Amino acid sequence: MRLLPLALALLSLDSALAAVLAIDYGSDWIKASIMSPGVPFDVLLNKDSKRKMQASVGWKQSTRYFGTDAFNLASRFPTDSFSSIKLLQGAPFDSPAVAQYARISSAEIAQTARDTAALRQSDGTEWAVEELVAMQFAYVKQLAESSTGEKVTDVIVTVPPFFSQFQRDAVVDAIEISGLRTLALINDGTAVAVNYAMTRTFPTPENHIIFDAGASGIRATVVNFSTGNGTNPATQINVVGVGYDLSTGGTELDRRLREILIEAFNAKHGKDLRTDKRGLAKLWKEAGRVKGILSANVEASSTIESLAWDIDFRTKVSRADFETACEDLKPKFAQPIQDALKSAGLTLDNITSVILTGGSTRTPMIQAAVKAAVGEEKIALNVNADEAAVLGAALHGASLSRQFKTKNIKVQDMSAYDVQVSYLATASTPRTITTLIFPAGSKTGSKKTLTFKRKEDFVINFDYKDPAPAGFPARFLEVGIEGVAEAIANLTEMGATDPVVKATLTLSESGFVSVSNAVAFGEIKDESIAGKLKGFFGAGSSSEAVEETSEDSRPRASTSASSTSSANASEATPEKKALPKENTITLNTTVVFPTIPPMTVDEKKAARSRLRTIDLEEAAVARKEEARNGFESYLYRMRDLLDPENADTPFKQCSQESERQAISEKLDESFAWLYDRGDVAETSQFLDKRNALETLERPIIHRYKEIEEFPQALNNSQMWNWSTRLFLNEAGENMTAEAEAGLPSKWTQDELEALHKTLKEHEAWLNEWVEKQKAVKANEDPVIETTEMKARAKVLETALMKLYKRKVPKTTKKKTSATEEATPSPNASANSEAETSTTSAETSTTSAETSTTSAESTTPTGEPTVVIPDGEQQAPIPTIHDEL
């Protein structure tokens, strides 16, 4: 399903509001969708009209390429083409993720100052992973802006649920460097769930598993769907469990298939292909192709010309050999489903269906493993395996932006990792207190408040209980709470008893953990009688817990309270009911990234400036190439016009021999310059050379256009002559009738005579110069320009319309007394005669109007007719230069 039904079409709240871009960024492929008023909701097409593009960026010398063009460069420039960059996002340089990348890519990996990975080009230029991803995001942004014709700013990007805070930071850094603004990050399984719910309702709650087998790993997401009641019922999507395996994705399958091809080459030719980077890059591309063939066939042939050392490589690979090479992976294919069910506390009996998505679900051995684990009857293929995630992300992004009306779908996601905090008991005590604050399964959007009995500054450390993923550091954040001593002293001086520090910890909708607020808090007792009574009846017990939970009343998150360390209770102050007077003082927080920090603001600015420089350079190259191509095309067009075989053409008829000779000489000179200097010339030189030729051609073009436009200009002039003469005739008759009837006229005799004079001057000028123009040949400059004809006709038009549009003057009647009205006037018969005369005149006018031809426009009785030229009524005009 590529287009939503009419019932789900997006309605823009304001056509001036910005669009929302959705990007499904994978290891192998990028899919994008744009939400914009007036643009059909669908997958964004690239410049080749493809619905997905390869996640690659590469260089050929100084020219940068994206998508398939960049991916194909690897076979020629293996160290200048970068693919599968997603595997390196946020990864430490010495992590298994970087080691895995080194096994599949021929690119050279370097270490950054932040201890992350960078990729080095053959010329020594290094690019941080965030910069390379940002280039691809910026490319997608450019495609979206070309599609919508408007600026695109907001973006929502899909990420795997197993992405840690390090990796999510890397994604957001790339977004900011690309010039976009992060609207949200959404787990890809959740995005597929939104897509699944687009056209469905769930009167009875249902549990489904989103099984996503992608390039970077396999993940399973257990989702509960339900639809409420009412006039506009909301569909609730609640993620209740996740499972994943990073060693079984499509990238690992490609690597193992390439190993089969490498061994076949080595055995046949006695050389180690692993020492040839170009050969490895060619085989990586071939492995992906062969894997696709083996998904539908039991055997595939592989043929690569000049794979390495000028050796042509040919072999056959069977599906059985491929599956044997992946034998150790088979038990892992369906394990994420079991892990997700365990995380959700459900069994297969509670699951309605297992929805397959991701390109690797087409691999037969993965399909077989899933069917064996869940039963074939539960397998569902009712979403687009490639596009479900990006379409779901786009719809979710539109709902978050508050700029569109969408189907009412509410999403509740969850965290995949245990997050704990630790801090020293007191400044003088080395004992560390550890609290599990957001257990795996905690709902995004949750908040926890910790209360500390502290008199001095302290630090809260954030760690993953287990490394997430393997090879990543456990600690990802340190937040210092500062200004404690001064704030506590101030509260004590104000009369607060036992002031404390409260820190609010947040798990954002995009999966980021942070300290959103820290305050010093103290209650100041009300000493009035009423206050004492309230304090007596309302005070709480001194043994209440120190952790407050705010999770929007969602049940699963409440389990985190039971994980609070008992050691933390020794610091607790009672959480009492609010007294009439409370005081809080905001404390300063300082954030430190102790292991792998995200990019700083200055680093992102420098990266953005670096990419901007490349964009400007490429734009200059594009303008130069456009100027060169345009100049070259112009030269060939002029050469065809001068071809002796093209004798009877407007160009030949409107040009003189001397002009053609001058153009021919300049043309030969331009061709010679293009071949000699075209590769090193500047953009301005191409434009100047073209302008020199156009200057010679311009008089010929002008003659042709004048001949082409002359008939219409003459017709227009003659139409105004005719309309003016018709107006004057009828106006004269009306003035005579009005004078006889004693009625006022809209015009004076002088005005009509002035219009008549203007008409005569225009007719005389037109007749004189039209006759002169008839004698002009096609290859001679015209003696009368159509622009002058139009200007003179405009003078006559203005004079005519000034009189034609004038309204009839109002007449005033004299008031008469009752006696005068009762007594017949001696002039009554005369007045009667005058009225009869007026009626006769009006009848005469009407008769005259009725007799006009059908080409004339009718006007109210007593008003002359004016025929306005409209381009359809054609007066007879002389034929000029019929030979053209």
MOURWO-V243575 format. One line per field, one symbol per residue. ss: DSSP state (~ for helix, > for strand, _ for the rest). psi: psi as a letter, one per 40 degrees, with the letter a starting at -180 (. if undefined). burial: + if it has 9 or more other C-alpha atoms within 8 Angstrom, else -. Layout:
BEGIN
ss=???
psi=???
burial=???
END
This chain:
BEGIN
ss=_____~~~__>>______>>>>>>>___>>>>>>>_______>_________>>_>>>>>__>>>>~~~~~~~~~_____>>>_~~~~___>___~~~~~~~~~___>>>>____>>>>>_____>>>~~~~~~~~~~~~~~~~~~~~___>>>>>>>>_____~~~~~~~~~~~~~___>>>>>>>~~~~~~~~~~________>>>>>>>>____>>>>>>>>>>_______>>>>>>>>>>>____~~~~~~~~~~~~~~~~~~~~___~~~_~~~~~~~~~~~~~~~~~~____>>>>>>>>>>__>>>>>>>>~~~~~~~_~~~~~~~_~~~~~~~~~~___~~~__>>>>>_~~~~_~~~~~~~~~~~_~~~>>_______~~~~~~~~~~~~~~__>>___>>>>_>____>>>>>>>>__>>>>>>>>>>____>__>>>>>>>_____>>>>>>>__________>>>>>>>>_~~~~~~~~~~__>>>>>>>>>>>>_____>>>>>>>>>>>>____~~~~~~~~~~________>>>>_____~~~~~~~~__~~~~~~__________>>>>>_>>>>>________~~~~~~~~~~~~~~~~~~~~~~~~~~~~~~~~~~~~~~~~~~_______~~~~___~~~~~~~~~~~~~~~~~~~~~_____~~~~~~~~~~~~~~~~~~~~~~~~~~~~~~~~~~~~~~~~~~~~~~~~~~~~~~~~~~~_______~~~~~~~~~~~~~~~~~~~~~~~~~~___________~~~~~~~~~~~~~~~~~~~_____________~~~~~_____~~~~~~~~~~~~~~~~~~~~~~~__________________________________
psi=hdiiiddeihhhdheeiiihhhhghiddihiiihhihehihihhiaeefieiiigihihhbehiiibdddddddedgdeehhifdddehehidfiddddddddeieihhihidefaiihhideehihiddddddddddddddddddddeihhdhihhiiidehidddddddddddddeeihhdiihhdddddddddedfiigdhhihihhhhgadeihihhhhhhihaiadghhhhhhheiiiiheeeidddddddddddddddddddefiheeehdddddddddddddddddedeieiiihhhhfdiffhhhhiihidddddddededdeededddddddddefiiddehdihhhiideeehddddddddddehdeehhfeihddedddddddddddddefeihihghhhhaiieihhiiiiididehehhhhhhdgiheihieiiihhhhgieiiihhhhihdihhaheiidheihhhhieddddddddddeeihfiihhhhhhhideehhihdihihhihhiheiddddddddeeiiieeiiehihhfffhdddeeddeehhdddddeiihgiihidhihihhiihhhhgecgiiiidddddddddddddddddddddddddddddddddddddddddehddgdgiddddeiiddddddddddddddddddddeddeiiddddddddddddddddddddddddddedddddddddddddddddddddddddddddddefiiidiiddddddddddddddddddddddddddehideihiehidddddddddddddddddddeiihiiihhhhiidddddhhidedddddddddddddddddddddddeiieeihiiihehihhhhheedhhihiihhfde.
burial=---+---+++-+-----++++++++++++++++++++---++++++----++++++++++---+++++-++-+++-+++++++++++++++++-+-+++-++---++-++++--+++++++----++++++++++++++++-+++------++++++++++++-++++++++++++++++++++++++++++++++++---+--++++++++++++++++++++++++----+++++++++++++--+++++++++++-+++-+++------+--+++++++++-+++-++++++--+++++---+++---++-+-+++--++-++---+-+++++++++++++-+----+++++++++++-+--++-+++--++--++---+++-+++++++++++++-+-++++--+--++++++++++++++-------++++++++++++++++++++++-++++++++++-++--+++++++++++++++-++--++---+--+++++++++++-+++-+--+++++++++----++-++---++---++++-+++-----++-++-+++--++-+++++---+-+++---+-+---++-+-+-----++-++--+------+----+++-++--++-++--++-++---+----++++++--++-+++-++--++-++---+----+--++-++--+--++-+++-++-++-+++-+++++++++-++++++-++--++-+++++--++------+--++-++--++--+--++-+++-+-+++-+-+-+--++-++--++-++-------------------+-------------++-++--++--++--+------+------+++++-+-----------+---
END
